[in-house]
Amino acid sequence: MRKMIFVAAIVSTCAAGAFAQTAPAANPDGNTPAVATPDTKNPTAPVEGANSFTEAQAKDRISDAGYTDVKDLKLDDKGIWMASGMKDGKAVSLALDYQGNVVAK
């Protein structure tokens, strides 16, 4: 019985600590999407941050944006996938950020 009370006390203490954590700050610019969709793009892209796209996903995302012959795909130290490719017959340098924004340079 004492063990049950002790375990219940520990569990409730751990749960109270989880509720005490503060939530992340809200984005002050409500017009900036957290994730880009085909119809939207963050005007400040490419945005630095922890990028969870795999190499294959990054290549697919860039191809879906209308770029062909995507090559030299590398993830830089700022979380931006960098590549080269073609669009409308012109060679371009490309960047894909963690939000999914594809930017031609």
Buried (B, 14 or more C-beta within 10 A) or exposed (E): EEEEEEEEEEEEEEEEEEEEEEEEEEEEEEEBBEEBEEEBBBEEBBBEEEBEBEEEBBBEBBBEBEBEEBEEBEBEEBBBBBBBBBBEEEEBEBBBBBBBBBBBE
